[in-house]
Every structure is written in C-alpha cells, then in structure tokens.
Amino acid sequence: MKKVEAIIKPFKLDEVKEALHEVGIQGITVTEAKGFGRQKGHTELYRGAEYVVDFLPKVKVEIVMEDSQVARAVEAIQTAAHTGRIGDGKIFVSTVDEIIRIRTGETGSDAI
C-alpha cells in the first residue's frame, strides 16, 4: 500500500478531486496548509506599506491506496493541478506498512 500526498493550489482542489474520482479513488483527506518552495512568498502593499507574505495558502491532499493505483492517481493529480506557473505544488509517494479501520478492526487492504 502507498500513501500519496499532494500539495496543490487551493483553486485546483475541485479539479483534482474529480480527476481522482475518475480513476477510481474514493476516499481522500484534505487539509488547508500554508508554505512556500522556490517561490519564497511574495511582497504585498497594505495601507501604503510593503510587507512580505512568506507562507502562501496551499491544500494538502492525502490518499492511501493499493500499489496498482498509484501511477494513475499521480498522473491524475499532476494533470489536474498543473497550471504551468510557479507554485503548482509537489506530489510525495510513500509506503504504508499497516492500516487499521478503527470501527471494525479490519486491517490492510480491507481497511482502505
């Protein structure tokens, strides 16, 4: 089993959710986040004073899935979240050793 985490621009969330649904992914977790990468924030003007916005709004999408679904899910996220501009985000794939559904006690693939 794998965990796919994607940091994306907030306005791309609906497109990513639809793309994942189309490739058969049903359950996702979404968290509002703030951060920056190479873009390092930006400068804004407020009441005549300049200030630096270090942390930009992002959305973190997390999905746990069978290994066989990873390539399609990553491609769906990459296609849906792409704008071609700096700050499009990143996708991380990691291994999940165990899953336990709290309500039923199911483990492994049955718990997904």
Long-range contacts (C-beta under 8 A, 24 or more apart in sequence): 1-64, 1-65, 1-66, 1-67, 1-95, 1-96, 1-99, 1-108, 1-109, 1-112, 2-64, 2-65, 2-66, 2-67, 2-70, 2-93, 2-94, 2-95, 2-96, 3-62, 3-63, 3-64, 3-93, 3-94, 3-95, 3-96, 4-62, 4-63, 4-64, 4-65, 4-70, 4-73, 4-74, 4-77, 4-91, 4-92, 4-93, 5-60, 5-61, 5-62, 5-91, 5-92, 5-93, 5-94, 6-60, 6-61, 6-77, 6-81, 6-89, 6-90, 6-91, 6-92, 7-33, 7-35, 7-58, 7-59, 7-60, 7-89, 7-90, 7-91, 8-58, 8-59, 8-61, 8-77, 8-81, 8-88, 8-89, 9-58, 9-59, 9-81, 9-83, 9-87, 9-88, 9-89, 10-57, 10-58, 10-59, 12-59, 12-80, 12-81, 12-83, 13-59, 13-61, 15-80, 15-81, 16-61, 16-76, 16-77, 16-80, 16-81, 17-61, 18-80, 19-76, 19-77, 19-79, 19-80, 20-63, 20-73, 20-76, 20-77, 20-80, 22-76, 23-69, 23-72, 23-73, 23-75, 23-76, 24-69, 24-72, 25-63, 25-65, 25-69, 25-73, 25-76, 27-63, 27-64, 27-112, 28-61, 28-62, 28-63, 29-61, 29-62, 29-63, 30-59, 30-60, 30-61, 30-62, 31-59, 31-60, 31-62, 32-57, 32-58, 32-59, 32-60, 33-57, 33-58, 33-59, 33-60, 34-58, 37-87, 37-90, 38-86, 39-86, 39-87, 56-87, 58-89, 64-96, 64-99, 64-112, 65-112, 66-109, 66-112
